[in-house]
């Protein structure tokens, strides 16, 4: 199939593009490289530098390439930054997506897979979190993703548009090839920060809160290997192309690891000790965020292949030691 991938030079986007090209699909990556890396795009995918808010340029690209579907990753993702510059997040994440949807409608593309987030749930009452949990985001980043989900639902109800919204939990690890991996600037995710500490690029790693109602007192999160997450996009694409109705799926393993468990496993994998500092809780950090992914398994027939914390951190460490960008 001919698939356009916005934000395909980013972390999750590049791993998904790699999988799609390996499956024989004709992939066009559209990325403005604000957060993405040209080096992350495989040679057998076409790359065009373009901002999705540039409607005229995007229209020309779609008319020439004629994609059968769009996988939409392009967005700002940093929660902390969203509280400092909420307007930029709404302009990029919401307005950008509306520009994309407008161009899709104008050029006759009626299928989209949307990169959403568990942040739409805010502080959930039910854990593991089902897709039926109320959408109550507590920060501008989560709000922008919830806004797009609402727009997709409304538009699809009164048009030919069909969508799948994938609500990611904590994407982690790297492709075992070592060719691509996580590369954010600034980096805010726990596993790469821990590994940068092990590597000596950081003086210490902080644990924010040790008095949570969890077995070791630290927050628990559901970490899904990046290649298992990429596979969910492939299955969502096949689902839509075979006539599936618009739907929403959680992407996670249904279990979590604490901050201490991540740090301890990183020390084991890297065979390095490093300084760990205990600090106060951060505002807005729920104790436990774990996905109920039964729907993903039952409807899309998704099966986890890399559900192993040691493997996740080994692949991330391999990337960190040999990173190309």
Secondary structure per residue as TSV (DSSP state, phi and psi in degrees):
chain	resnum	aa	ss	phi	psi
A	1	X	-	360.0	156.6
A	2	X	E	-96.7	114.1
A	3	X	E	-123.9	131.7
A	4	X	E	-95.5	132.5
A	5	X	E	-121.8	109.0
A	6	X	E	-82.8	139.2
A	7	X	T	70.4	24.7
A	8	X	T	-74.2	-3.8
A	9	X	T	-98.4	4.5
A	10	X	S	-88.4	-173.1
A	11	X	H	-63.2	-62.4
A	12	X	H	-71.7	-38.3
A	13	X	H	-59.5	-45.2
A	14	X	H	-67.2	-36.6
A	15	X	H	-68.4	-36.5
A	16	X	H	-69.0	-41.9
A	17	X	H	-59.8	-43.1
A	18	X	H	-58.3	-46.0
A	19	X	H	-64.7	-43.9
A	20	X	H	-63.3	-39.9
A	21	X	H	-68.5	-36.2
A	22	X	H	-65.7	-27.0
A	23	X	T	-83.7	-0.5
A	24	X	T	93.8	7.9
A	25	X	-	-80.6	152.3
A	26	X	E	-91.7	109.3
A	27	X	E	-111.1	131.9
A	28	X	E	-111.9	118.5
A	29	X	E	-95.0	126.3
A	30	X	E	-116.0	118.0
A	31	X	E	-153.0	138.7
A	32	X	-	-88.9	-0.8
A	33	X	-	62.5	22.8
A	34	X	S	-65.5	-44.4
A	35	X	S	-118.7	-12.9
A	36	X	-	-86.6	175.3
A	37	X	-	-132.1	123.1
A	38	X	G	-57.2	-33.0
A	39	X	G	-67.3	-17.3
A	40	X	G	-80.3	-13.5
A	41	X	S	-86.6	124.0
A	42	X	-	-65.5	155.0
A	43	X	T	-63.4	-25.8
A	44	X	T	-89.9	13.5
A	45	X	S	-113.8	147.0
A	46	X	E	-84.0	137.6
A	47	X	E	-120.9	133.0
A	48	X	E	-131.6	126.9
A	49	X	E	-81.1	118.5
A	50	X	-	-162.4	142.1
A	51	X	-	-90.2	133.2
A	52	X	T	-66.9	-12.4
A	53	X	T	-82.5	-8.3
A	54	X	-	-85.6	82.4
A	55	X	H	-60.8	-41.9
A	56	X	H	-64.7	-44.1
A	57	X	H	-65.1	-43.7
A	58	X	H	-62.7	-39.1
A	59	X	H	-62.0	-43.4
A	60	X	H	-61.8	-42.7
A	61	X	H	-62.5	-45.8
A	62	X	H	-67.1	-39.6
A	63	X	H	-64.8	-32.7
A	64	X	H	-80.7	-45.1
A	65	X	H	-80.6	-33.4
A	66	X	-	55.8	60.3
A	67	X	-	-68.7	149.4
A	68	X	S	-85.7	-20.5
A	69	X	E	-159.0	163.9
A	70	X	E	-123.2	135.6
A	71	X	E	-109.1	121.2
A	72	X	E	-110.7	101.8
A	73	X	-	-101.3	-26.6
A	74	X	-	-56.7	115.3
A	75	X	S	-172.3	159.0
A	76	X	-	-81.5	143.3
A	77	X	-	-126.7	-9.7
A	78	X	-	-81.5	116.9
A	79	X	H	-59.8	-48.0
A	80	X	H	-59.9	-42.3
A	81	X	H	-64.7	-32.9
A	82	X	H	-66.4	-26.7
A	83	X	H	-80.2	-21.7
A	84	X	H	-87.4	-36.3
A	85	X	-	-132.1	63.1
A	86	X	H	-60.0	-34.6
A	87	X	H	-61.5	-42.4
A	88	X	H	-63.0	-33.5
A	89	X	H	-69.7	-40.7
A	90	X	I	-67.4	-39.8
A	91	X	I	-63.9	-47.2
A	92	X	I	-75.1	-52.0
A	93	X	I	-78.0	-41.7
A	94	X	I	-89.8	-56.7
A	95	X	I	-61.1	-40.4
A	96	X	H	-59.9	-43.2
A	97	X	H	-68.3	-38.1
A	98	X	H	-64.2	-37.5
A	99	X	H	-61.9	-43.0
A	100	X	H	-62.2	-46.8
A	101	X	H	-64.6	-38.2
A	102	X	H	-62.4	-43.4
A	103	X	H	-68.5	-38.4
A	104	X	H	-60.0	-45.6
A	105	X	H	-62.1	-42.1
A	106	X	H	-66.8	-29.9
A	107	X	H	-104.7	8.8
A	108	X	T	79.6	25.9
A	109	X	-	-100.3	123.6
A	110	X	-	-123.1	20.6
A	111	X	E	-135.6	132.3
A	112	X	E	-144.1	139.6
A	113	X	E	-109.5	123.2
A	114	X	E	-106.0	133.5
A	115	X	E	-82.3	98.3
A	116	X	E	-107.6	-161.6
A	117	X	E	-155.8	152.8
A	118	X	G	-67.1	-13.1
A	119	X	G	-63.7	-15.4
A	120	X	G	-67.6	-19.9
A	121	X	G	-82.7	-17.8
A	122	X	-	64.4	-125.0
A	123	X	S	-101.8	91.0
A	124	X	-	-69.5	151.4
A	125	X	S	-88.9	-26.7
A	126	X	S	-107.9	127.6
A	127	X	S	-136.1	127.9
A	128	X	S	-58.9	151.0
A	129	X	B	-86.8	119.7
A	130	X	-	-86.7	163.8
A	131	X	T	-65.4	-17.1
A	132	X	T	-82.0	-6.8
A	133	X	S	-59.9	135.8
A	134	X	-	-55.6	141.5
A	135	X	-	-84.6	108.3
A	136	X	-	-140.9	68.8
A	137	X	-	-62.5	150.6
A	138	X	-	-115.8	8.0
A	139	X	S	-145.1	160.7
A	140	X	H	-58.3	-36.7
A	141	X	H	-57.2	-52.6
A	142	X	H	-61.3	-36.2
A	143	X	H	-62.9	-41.0
A	144	X	H	-64.4	-38.7
A	145	X	H	-68.7	-38.2
A	146	X	H	-66.0	-37.3
A	147	X	H	-60.3	-44.6
A	148	X	H	-66.2	-41.5
A	149	X	H	-59.4	-41.8
A	150	X	H	-64.4	-41.3
A	151	X	H	-63.0	-44.3
A	152	X	H	-59.8	-43.7
A	153	X	H	-62.7	-45.7
A	154	X	H	-65.7	-46.1
A	155	X	H	-64.1	-44.0
A	156	X	H	-66.9	-27.1
A	157	X	H	-68.3	-28.2
A	158	X	T	-122.9	24.6
A	159	X	S	-153.5	-173.2
A	160	X	S	-85.4	-2.5
A	161	X	-	-62.5	133.8
A	162	X	E	-122.6	137.7
A	163	X	E	-138.5	156.8
A	164	X	E	-125.2	127.3
A	165	X	E	-104.9	121.0
A	166	X	E	-104.0	115.6
A	167	X	E	-92.1	101.8
A	168	X	E	-75.0	144.5
A	169	X	-	-95.3	-122.1
A	170	X	E	-103.6	98.9
A	171	X	E	-65.2	137.2
A	172	X	E	-152.9	164.7
A	173	X	-	84.0	-171.1
A	174	X	-	-149.2	163.2
A	175	X	-	-60.6	134.6
A	176	X	T	-58.6	-20.9
A	177	X	T	-64.4	-23.9
A	178	X	S	79.5	3.1
A	179	X	S	-78.5	-30.4
A	180	X	-	-137.0	156.0
A	181	X	-	-171.6	-167.2
A	182	X	-	-81.2	127.5
A	183	X	-	-148.9	86.0
A	184	X	-	-108.9	151.1
A	185	X	S	-140.2	107.0
A	186	X	S	-79.2	157.6
A	187	X	-	-88.5	132.1
A	188	X	-	-126.4	-6.0
A	189	X	-	-82.3	145.1
A	190	X	H	-61.5	-52.1
A	191	X	H	-61.4	-49.7
A	192	X	H	-62.7	-33.3
A	193	X	H	-66.3	-41.4
A	194	X	H	-63.0	-43.0
A	195	X	H	-69.5	-34.1
A	196	X	H	-66.3	-31.1
A	197	X	H	-68.9	-43.2
A	198	X	H	-62.6	-32.6
A	199	X	T	-77.9	-13.4
A	200	X	T	92.3	7.0
A	201	X	S	-82.5	-15.6
A	202	X	S	-128.4	148.8
A	203	X	S	-75.5	-32.0
A	204	X	E	-159.9	165.6
A	205	X	E	-119.9	137.4
A	206	X	E	-100.7	140.8
A	207	X	E	-104.6	116.6
A	208	X	E	-94.1	91.1
A	209	X	-	101.6	121.4
A	210	X	S	-124.5	14.1
A	211	X	-	-120.8	26.6
A	212	X	S	-75.8	156.2
A	213	X	S	-77.3	61.9
A	214	X	S	-128.7	164.7
A	215	X	T	-53.2	-38.2
A	216	X	T	-112.4	8.6
A	217	X	S	85.7	-3.9
A	218	X	S	-110.3	159.9
A	219	X	-	-60.2	147.1
A	220	X	E	-114.8	133.4
A	221	X	E	-132.6	153.9
A	222	X	-	-92.3	107.2
A	223	X	E	-97.9	120.6
A	224	X	E	-111.8	130.6
A	225	X	E	-62.5	140.4
A	226	X	H	-56.8	-33.0
A	227	X	H	-75.3	-30.9
A	228	X	H	-68.3	-35.5
A	229	X	H	-68.1	-41.5
A	230	X	H	-59.1	-40.3
A	231	X	H	-62.0	-34.4
A	232	X	H	-61.2	-34.8
A	233	X	H	-69.0	-40.2
A	234	X	H	-61.7	-45.2
A	235	X	H	-67.0	-36.7
A	236	X	H	-65.0	-39.0
A	237	X	H	-62.4	-47.7
A	238	X	H	-63.0	-36.7
A	239	X	H	-62.0	-47.7
A	240	X	H	-66.6	-42.7
A	241	X	H	-68.2	-20.8
A	242	X	T	-94.7	11.0
A	243	X	T	99.9	12.1
A	244	X	-	-64.1	148.3
A	245	X	-	-79.7	161.0
A	246	X	-	-55.7	140.3
A	247	X	E	-157.8	167.0
A	248	X	E	-129.1	135.1
A	249	X	E	-135.7	138.3
A	250	X	E	-78.5	143.9
A	251	X	E	-121.9	101.8
A	252	X	S	-167.9	179.0
A	253	X	-	-94.4	-11.4
A	254	X	S	84.1	11.9
A	255	X	-	-150.8	164.7
A	256	X	-	-135.2	170.1
A	257	X	E	-127.5	144.2
A	258	X	E	-81.0	166.3
A	259	X	H	-60.0	-41.4
A	260	X	H	-64.0	-39.3
A	261	X	H	-64.1	-38.6
A	262	X	H	-62.9	-46.9
A	263	X	H	-63.7	-44.0
A	264	X	H	-63.8	-40.8
A	265	X	H	-68.6	-36.0
A	266	X	H	-63.5	-39.7
A	267	X	H	-64.4	-38.5
A	268	X	H	-66.4	-47.4
A	269	X	H	-66.7	-43.8
A	270	X	H	-83.9	-16.1
A	271	X	T	57.5	36.8
A	272	X	-	-131.7	141.5
A	273	X	-	-98.0	150.6
A	274	X	-	-154.7	165.1
A	275	X	E	-76.9	129.9
A	276	X	E	-119.8	128.9
A	277	X	E	-116.9	131.6
A	278	X	E	-93.0	127.5
A	279	X	E	-127.5	177.5
A	280	X	-	-69.6	161.2
A	281	X	-	-58.6	149.4
A	282	X	-	-91.9	143.3
A	283	X	T	-63.4	133.9
A	284	X	T	87.8	6.4
A	285	X	-	-89.5	108.1
A	286	X	-	-66.4	152.9
A	287	X	S	-65.5	-44.2
A	288	X	E	-137.2	128.9
A	289	X	E	-129.1	105.4
A	290	X	-	-133.6	138.9
A	291	X	B	-83.9	142.2
A	292	X	-	-93.3	106.6
A	293	X	-	-106.7	21.3
A	294	X	H	-60.4	-36.7
A	295	X	H	-65.3	-41.5
A	296	X	H	-60.4	-40.9
A	297	X	H	-71.6	-41.6
A	298	X	H	-77.8	-40.7
A	299	X	H	-88.0	-42.1
A	300	X	H	-95.8	-5.5
A	301	X	-	59.1	36.6
A	302	X	-	-76.7	136.0
A	303	X	-	-129.8	132.6
A	304	X	-	-72.9	131.1
A	305	X	S	-106.7	-22.2
A	306	X	-	-125.2	35.5
A	307	X	-	-79.1	73.4
A	308	X	-	-153.8	114.5
A	309	X	H	-60.4	-38.6
A	310	X	H	-63.7	-41.9
A	311	X	H	-64.4	-42.8
A	312	X	H	-56.9	-48.2
A	313	X	H	-73.7	-32.2
A	314	X	H	-62.4	-43.1
A	315	X	H	-68.2	-36.8
A	316	X	H	-67.0	-37.9
A	317	X	H	-69.1	-40.9
A	318	X	H	-58.8	-43.0
A	319	X	H	-64.5	-45.1
A	320	X	H	-61.2	-36.5
A	321	X	H	-75.9	-27.2
A	322	X	H	-126.4	26.1
A	323	X	-	-62.5	143.6
A	324	X	-	-99.9	-16.2
A	325	X	-	-157.2	360.0
